[in-house]
Every structure is written in structure tokens, then in C-alpha cells.
Amino acid sequence: MKIHALFPTAVIQSSLDRCLTNEESDFFSKDIEFVKAVGNFTSRDKHILDDPKLFSLKKDLTKKLQEYIDTIYKPVNRVEAYITQSWISVTPPGGHHHTHKHPNSFLSGVFYLDVDEKLDKINFISDEYTTVYVESKEWDDYNSFHWCINVHPYSVVVFPSSLSHNVPDTSNPNNRVSLAFNSFISGEMGCEEDLTYLKL
């Protein structure tokens, strides 16, 4: 028997492949102003990666977005990703992050600064409607509507912004700290003959 995994949604997990520089570490250890969000806290600054001290980090995270585009979409013409917004999220012990999506963004990503790889995860949820629900005795890529990915320090997770996700109540005794970012794309897309051409 052969199973065809048709129309899957790709989520890519990788690592930064380097340590933070002293300048970057100093930036994240300074006093950053936070505001209350749903179940956790988010930085008041929603363009964290625009700070000159994080220039290299922004460049490296943009490369992760580009890897997703080049690997998954394999565009005919050059399509480039660029980060539109970025912010820090802090989830205290027992905190969570509600289920949500990221409108007005093409790909979203999370860079994990301080997490417990045994306890911290990100959850992805399918919005696909099913007319009949058959309870499964074993979960896999084909029958799941909900999937958890464990994360570790310096890991980067990139996914379509339209994919619902959340952070469950954390059992981490310390603050879970991550840097999230949205993006959009520029370049030539579609095809003149198919009347789908678009240049951004």
C-alpha cells in the first residue's frame, strides 16, 4: 500500500547555527518594556529587529525565511522574503498564548531565546472541517488535527502565517522567551499567460 501525503502544510524547524554575539546578548538582557497580552507579555516595540544591534540577527532570520521559500515553493523567478514586524514574547510559569494566526503576513517565524527543550513547545492546529470524526488510537501526520513541536534554545520555526498555532499552559518554572517575526515577499510571481502575473 502506498499513502500519498497530498497538499501538506510545511513547518520548518532549524537552528541559528551560531551563538548570540555579546552585543546581541546585551540587547536582550537590557530593560525591554512589555505590555500584557492574552496569557503572556509582548514587547511594546513591535519592530525589535530594526535595532542596529540586531542587524546580523535580522539578516540570519531573513535567511531562514528565504530557505523556506526556496525549498518549499521553488519559485521560477527570484522571490525574496523580508521581515515586516518583530517582537519579543515572554510567557511566565503557568502562562500561555492563545490560538491565533498572523494576518497581513506571508510567513511567520519564532526564534527561541530562553526555553526548556523538555517542557516548551509550539502547537499547530488544522482548521480543516471534517464531517465525520473517527477517534484514532495512534496519531500521525495523516490523522492529526493538532501537532506539538518541542523547541530548544536558538531554534527557529518558520511556518505559513495562515496556520493556526498556540502555546499551551507552560510548566516551565522560568520565563519562556522568544522573538517572533512576520514577513512578506517581493519579486515576480504568477504568469503573464495565465493572467496571474504580479510584481511586488
Phi, psi and omega in degrees: 000138176242130177257127176263119178275089186275136173054048179287160174258123184272131171237124183253130176241130179214192178234161181293336178069017174198164175274162173292145175287166177300322180294319178293316178299318178298322180298314184285341179269352180282173180287112177251132182282129181242153176235154181290134174242193180278100177089351178204202181230149178228150181295143176296325178283116181260017176222049185305318185287356176278352177293133182305331180292340182253020182304312182293321179295318178298320179297316181293320179289327175296324177298324178296321176296317181295322177299320178299310182299313183291326183278317185271312184274330181049059186295146177293312178258165180292120176240124185245139177269147173216145183280131182259321178216155179204143184205161178257136175245135176239120178248111181286168177308130181083354180280176181204178173226122187298161177293130183200171173234179180237087178297159180059033177217147180269303174237146175239159181212160176225130175249122187266118183269314183217101181218163174257113186294345178271339186245331188265142182207167171239138181254138174244140186233132176278137176265006183294132179275137176239132183285330180230127179259117177253119182291134183259143177273345180213131184264142175209188183296339186268328187248002183270143172250002185209131182219136180255138175239121176287143183239159180222163180305135179074006175281153180233127177244126180239135185206160176299137183295341181277357182274122180294141181206163177203176173238120181289168176309122185275138176259006176295125180289350179246169177294135173268123185237128180219160177242115181257155180209147174252163181209166171221181185231155174228155180136194180255126183231158179076198186215134179302314184294329180272002182060036179239008185294138178211131175243121180247000000 
